[in-house]
Amino acid sequence: IGHPARVAILNYLHASQTCINSDLVQELGLAQATISQHLKELKELGIIQGSIEGTSICYCINAEKWAHMSQLFSDFFSEYSNLQKSSCC
């Protein structure tokens, strides 16, 4: 998720609820190959899912995986927000 293009893709998918790969190219202004590589990574992680519709592929956020990740991050941040401020370094 750490790449800005992946964050932009996720933001776009969340806002639109679905998209076609070519929409992302126009929206983000990145090369088709770049978008495809980031979509592949997000799909392999299970964060997004896609379906083929004719010659287009529609992607959306995998709600189940998203909820799981949200809980993990929430737990992580709440655990560390309870730490006392220290002068480490």
C-alpha positions in Angstrom: 0.0 0.0 0.0 3.0 2.2 0.6 3.3 3.6 -2.9 1.5 6.9 -3.7 0.0 5.4 -6.9 -1.6 2.6 -4.9 -3.1 5.0 -2.4 -4.4 7.0 -5.4 -5.9 3.9 -6.9 -7.6 2.9 -3.7 -8.9 6.4 -3.2 -10.4 6.4 -6.7 -11.9 2.9 -6.3 -13.4 3.9 -3.0 -14.9 7.1 -4.4 -16.3 5.5 -7.5 -17.2 2.1 -6.0 -16.0 0.5 -9.3 -13.9 1.4 -12.3 -12.5 0.2 -15.5 -8.8 0.1 -15.9 -8.7 2.8 -18.6 -10.6 5.2 -16.2 -7.6 4.9 -13.9 -5.1 5.8 -16.6 -7.1 9.0 -17.4 -7.8 9.9 -13.8 -4.3 9.4 -12.4 -2.3 10.4 -15.5 0.0 7.4 -15.2 1.0 5.0 -17.9 -1.2 1.9 -18.5 1.7 -0.4 -17.7 2.3 1.4 -14.4 -1.4 1.3 -13.4 -1.5 -2.4 -14.4 1.5 -3.3 -12.2 0.0 -1.5 -9.2 -3.4 -3.2 -9.8 -1.7 -6.5 -9.9 0.1 -5.9 -6.6 -3.2 -4.8 -4.9 -5.0 -7.8 -6.3 -2.4 -10.2 -5.2 -2.7 -8.8 -1.7 -6.5 -9.3 -1.9 -7.2 -5.6 -1.2 -9.0 -5.3 -4.5 -10.9 -7.7 -6.8 -11.7 -7.6 -10.4 -14.0 -9.0 -13.0 -13.7 -9.1 -16.8 -16.5 -7.4 -18.7 -15.9 -7.8 -22.4 -12.6 -6.3 -23.1 -12.5 -4.3 -19.9 -11.7 -5.2 -16.3 -13.6 -3.7 -13.5 -12.0 -3.4 -10.1 -13.4 -2.7 -6.7 -12.2 -2.8 -3.1 -12.6 -6.2 -1.4 -14.8 -5.2 1.5 -13.9 -8.2 3.7 -10.1 -7.7 3.3 -10.6 -3.9 3.8 -12.4 -4.4 7.1 -9.7 -6.8 8.3 -6.9 -4.3 7.4 -8.8 -1.5 9.0 -9.0 -3.4 12.3 -5.3 -4.3 12.1 -4.3 -0.6 11.6 -6.8 0.5 14.3 -5.3 -1.9 16.8 -1.8 -0.9 15.9 -2.4 2.8 16.2 -4.4 2.6 19.5 -1.7 0.4 21.0 1.0 2.9 20.2 -1.0 6.0 21.1 -1.0 4.8 24.7 2.8 4.9 24.9 4.3 7.8 26.9 6.2 10.3 24.9 9.9 9.6 25.1 13.0 11.2 24.0 14.2 8.4 21.8 17.0 9.7 19.6 
